[in-house]
Amino acid sequence: MSIDVLNEVGFPVEEIELTECARFVLDRMHVHPRAELCIRLVDEATMTVLHEKWMDLPGPTDVMSFPMDELSPGRPGEPSEEGVLGDIVLCPSVAERQAVEAGHAAVEELLLLTTHGILHLLGFDHAEPAEEREMFALQRTLLLTFLAQRGQPRS
């Protein structure tokens, strides 16, 4: 599995940890082992441009997902098709503020947003209440399982 992390803002984050989280989520979602993913960390100005251009919403946001080959989750023994999953764009300064409000570390917020972004790339959404319940429950399970296996505190 090819996972690239491009830290364009120099935010102090363990890129290996983001990669390991992404790999864990992709494995659990039975994504093809040769799938490709890019995670970009950008500043608020860059995220504002992307948010306004693609979502027609003002200001920066925490995470945006840009699917490429529109891959879907696979099943045990039947991985998804091979291809380019897409890009996840994270804004660490927004994530850091959200982490303070939520009472956990910025790295935990970035791991949450990475998981969230991957689920969006796999076709999950939270526009409707039922979709939101499904996506957020899956997101929570994936993240807590990853953190438990890493021996980190749960948030």
Helices and strands as residue ranges (DSSP letters): E 2-7, H 15-28, E 36-41, H 44-55, E 63-67, E 84-90, H 92-102, H 106-121, H 129-150
